[in-house]
Amino acid sequence: MPVSRASVPTTSAAKYMIQLCKHWGHRLAVDYNETTGKVVFDDDRKCVFHATPETLELEIETADEEQLARTQNTVVVHLNRFAFREPFENVEWRRLQ
């Protein structure tokens, strides 16, 4: 299963993570607290968040490359909706697997 990570520099990481989890929690399986979150899009796709004082860490795992690219885009688009005051245009994903 392909896995990728990204670090997004922001001092509002916890705020954005919680907003994303609440947003997706209306229709997806979501679990979160003040520093970590997990969104299960379906059996083959999930995103894990970790909020630090200076970054929002993202890790996505999917079944294939197409899903990975699509899910990365989905997460960044939604993040930018909530972070419109500091848009993240160049999120750099690193492949782990």
N, C-alpha and C positions, 0 to 999 in steps of 0.2 A: 504494500500500500504506500503510495507516495505521501511524503510528509514535508511540509515547509514551515519556516518560521520567519517572523518579521518583528523588529523592534521599532516602535513609533515613539519618538521623543515628545513628551507632553507632561505638564504638571497636573493635568486633569484626567489621568489614566483611569482612576477608580470611577469617576463620574461617567466617563464614556462607556466603560465596560458595563456598568450597571444599567445604563440607558439601553445599550445593545441587548443585554440579557432580558430586560423587561420587555423590550420591543418584540423580540423573537419568542419570548415566553408565552405570548398569546396563542401561538399555534405550534410550537416545537417543544421538545424536552429540553429544559434549561435548569441549570443549577449554578448558584453563585453566592458569594459572600462579599465582604469589603475588598478582598485582594485577588480572588480567583473566580473564574467563571467558565462554564462549559455549555456549549450549544450543540445539540445533536440534530443535524438537519435531516438525516435519515440513517438507515443502517450502515451506509458506506461513507458518510461524511460527518465530520465533527470539527469544531473549533474550540480551542482552549485558550483562555485569557489569563494573564497574570499582570496585575497592576502594581507598579512600584511608584515611589514619589516622583520619578523622572521619566518613566517609560511605560507604555502599554505593550506587553509582549503577546504576540499572537502565534498560535501553532494550529495548523490545519492538517488533517489527515483525511484522505479520500481513497476511493477504490481505483481510480485511474487518473491519467494526466489531464484529460479533458475536464473532469470534475474538479481537479485541483485548481486549474486556471480559473474556472467559472466561480468556484467558492472563494478564491482569493479576491477576485473582482467584487463579488457580492459583499464580502466583509468590508473592503475598503470603501465601496459606495455608501454603505450604511454608516460606517464610521464618519465619513465626511458629512453626512446629513446631520449628525449630532455635533460634530466639531466644526461647524461652518465658520466659526471665528478664526480657526487655525487649520485650514484645509491641508490634508496630507496627500499631496499629489504624487510624491515619489516614494511610495512604500516599497522597500526592497525586500523581496522574499528570498530566503536561503533554503535550498533543498537539503533535507537531512537524509532522506531515503529515496 
